[in-house]
């Protein structure tokens, strides 16, 4: 766990890449251990979601204090060994909603200047009012999460049949709803519809970049854009984001699992290095590789894990 960090005063520069010396790996009964160097200590792999959310918010605060303006917080919500799609999408968003409420606790004192964008108007309503169980959709009952919140609650898109194809005709303009008194934007799980991340990019490019106001994307599944999941000929705007916008993000907290006989995880807690961990049959994790820059998922799956 990282040291406690006071609520940041947002700076103008991001010192996201910090030098990291080679790490001497240790192994004790197939359990990962913290290994200290002269400059830092490896963050321990979380054992539960209390640790995930705690470390994610501390890492985000540290990154904001360092002046980072675009932050990514990403972790699986079904289980700490899950990958995206292991559970129904609605249940994954419901789980993210609960984690988001806990993640936002340190920002409560500036809630009136923090705007939380939910993916669409429907998800905003769910956050405020909750929803009943829907057996047909496979989603469970959800109590209101943000009904007593002082945060500025908003939404990115208003989905329709055109938006499902990436056409944003008739979509609300996110720029029309922001205010000069906003100090921080948190974009909650903008991953279901392609227009959601396009709206985040518009918010940054047309406003936040110039004003210096930070944006935190919470469980936005940015890897789908990074990895070329969206075919450029059909989604040219998202393909452009992969080259121009997504690389600007600092991964404050990141956990991506790999399944199979050589399973493991790619893990990072800012400002520490990237860790690749091997997952053993008994569920224990062992650090097998570290590096300063984010490796691609393909590199981890095809090179690092098989050769570790």
N, C-alpha and C positions, 0 to 999 in steps of 0.2 A: 504494500500500500504506500502511496505517495504521502509526503508530509502535507498537513493541512495548509491550504492556500486561502488567503483572505480574498474577498470579492474584488475582482480586478478593476483597475482604471484602464480602459482600453487604450492601447498605444497605437503607433502608426507603422511599426515594422514587426515582422515575424521572424524570430530566430529559431525556426523550426528544426533546422538540422544542426545537431550538436555533436562534436567529435566523440567517438566512442572507441575505446581501446579493445583489442582482441580479448575474448573472454575464455577463460579456462573452464570448460564444462566439467561438472561433477555428476556422478550417478550414485544414488544410494537406494537400492531396492526398487529401481524403476520409478522413483518419485523425483519430481523436479525440485531443485533447491535454488535459493537465491545465491548468486555469485557476485561478489563485490569486485569492482575495479577501482582505480584511482579516481575515476570521474563519476561513476553512477553505480546503481544496483539494478539488476534485472527485476522487473515487476513480476510478482508471482501470479501464476495462472489462477483465475478465480474458482472458488469452490461452490459458489451460489450466486444468486442474482443480487443479493444485498451487497456483496463485494463488487459485482460488475457495476452497479449503478453508483456506488460510492466512489470507486476508482475512476469511472468515466467522468463524473462531475468534477472531481479534483483535477483530473488531467485537462479537462476543458478550461477550467479556471486558470491553470498554469499556462496553457497555450494563449488564452486571452491576455494574460498578464505580459506575455512575451510579444504581444502585438499581432498575433495571428488573426486574420480577418475571415477566412473561410475554414470552418472546422467540420470534420466528419466524425461522427460517433456511430459505430456500427457493431452490432452483436446479434447473434441468433436469439429468438424469443421463445421458441418451443422447448429447447433444452440447451445446455451449454455444449452439447455434442452435436447439435442439429445443424442442418443446412437449410437455406431458404427453400420453401416448398414442402418441408416435412409435415407441416400442419396446413389446414385451410387458411387461405389468405386473410379472411376476415378475422379468424382467431389470432393470427400473427399480429395484425394491426391492433386488435384489442389488447394483446399482451404489451405491445409497444406503448400503447396509451398509458397503461398503468406504470410502466417503467419511466415514461416521460414525466409523469407527475412527480415522481421521486427525484428524477434528475434535475428538475427545475427548482428544487427547494432552495439551493444557495442563491438563486436569483430573485427570491421572494421579496427581498427588501427593495428591489427596483422593478417590481412587477408592473407598475403603471407605465414604465418605459420599455417593457419587453413585450414584443409582439410575437405570438406563437401562431404560425400558419399551419393549419391542418390541410390534408391533401385536397379536400373538397368540402362543399357545404354540408353534405351528409355526415362526414366524419366530424365536422365541427359540432353538429347537432348531437351526435353520439357522445362526444366529450362533455357536453353540457348537460345532456338529459339522460344518458345511458340508453339501453335498448333491451328489448325482450329477447328471449331465446328464439332462434329461427332454425328449426330442425331441417328445413329444406335447404338452407344455406350452410348447414353444419356449424353454425355459430352459437356460442353460449350466451346466456343472459349477462348483461354488463350494467353495473350501477354507474350513476353519474360520477365522473372523475374530476371535472373542472367546474362543477356547478357553483362552488363557493370561491372561485379563483378571482384574484385581482389582476391577473395578466390580461393583456390585450389579445383577445382570441379572434382569429381570422381564418381565412381559407385561401387556397391557391387557385382552384379551378371549380367549375360547375359542369360536371360531366354530362355528355350527351352522345348520341351515336356518331357525330362527327369527331368529337374529341378522342374517341376510342381508336380512330385511325390517324391520330396526330394532327388533325385539322382544328385550329383554334378559333374558328368562326363563332362569334357569339360568346366567347369566353370573357370573364371579367378581367380587367387589367389590374394586376397587383399593385401597380404604381399609384393607382387612384385612391387606394385605401391606407397607404402608409402616411405617417405624420412626421413632421420635423422633430417632435419630441421623442420619437422612438430612438432607443439607444442600442437595442439588440434584437435580432431576428432569430427565432428558432423554427426551423421547418421540419415538421413531424412526418416521418415516413412517406416522403413523396416518391413512391415507387410503383403504384398500381397503374397509373395512367401516364403516358409519355409527356403530356402537357404539364404535369406537376413539376418536373425538373426543369422544363423550359421556362416555367414561371419563376423558379428560383434563380435561374441564370439571368432572366430579365431584371429581377430585383437587384441582383448584384451589378450587372453591367450598366444599368440605367440610373442607379441610385446609390447603392451601398458602396460601390468601389470609389466613388467620388467623395462621399460623405465620411468614409472610414468606419461605418457601422458594421460590426461583425455579423456573420451569418453562421449558425450551427445547423447542419443537416443531421437529423437524428433518425437512424435506421432508414436511410434513403436507398439502400442497395445500389450504390454507385458502381459497384463492380460490374453490373450488367452493362453499363455504358462503357466502362474502361475496357472490358473484354471483347467488345464488338458484338454483343448479343443482338443488338438492333442492326439489321441489315441496312447499310448506308443508302442503297437505292430506294428503300421504302421510308427510311427515317433519316433524311439528310441533316436535319437540324440536330438530332441527338448525336449523329456521327461527328458533327462539327464540335459539339460540346466535349466529346472525348479528347479532342486535341487542344481546345482553347480554354475550356472552363474547368473541367474535372482535375487536370494536373495542378491547379492552383490550391487545391484543398490540402490542409494539414490534417493528418489522421490523429486526432486526439486520443481516441480509444477505438480499437479495431480488433475484432475476433472473427475469423473465417475458418470453418472446419472443412476437413477433407475426409471422405469416407473411403472404405475399401481395406484391403489387406495391409496397405502402407498408409493408413490414415494418420491424421494429425491436425495441426492447426497453425495458422498464421496469426500472430498476436503482437499487438503494440499498445503501450501505454505511454503517452507523451510525458516527458521528453526522451524517454528511453529508446533503445534500438528496436528493430524488428526482430522478433523471435519466431523460429519454426520449431514446433514441438511435435514429438512422436507420441501417439496415443496407443497404449498397450491394451491387451485384452481385459485386464482388470480395471480399466478406466483411468489408470494413472498416466501422467504426462511427464515427458522429459524433454528439456531443451536440447536440440541437436544442431542448431545453426543460429547465428545472429548476424545482422548487417545493418548499416546505417540507413540505406535507402530501401524503399518498399519494393520487394520482388513482385513479379507478376504471379498470378495464380497458376499459370502454366509452368513457370519455373519451379514453383514449390511442388506441384503435383508430379512433374515429370523428371525433375533433376534433383532437387534438394532432398525431399523425403526418400526417394528410392535409393539415393547414394549415402544416406546418413547411417 
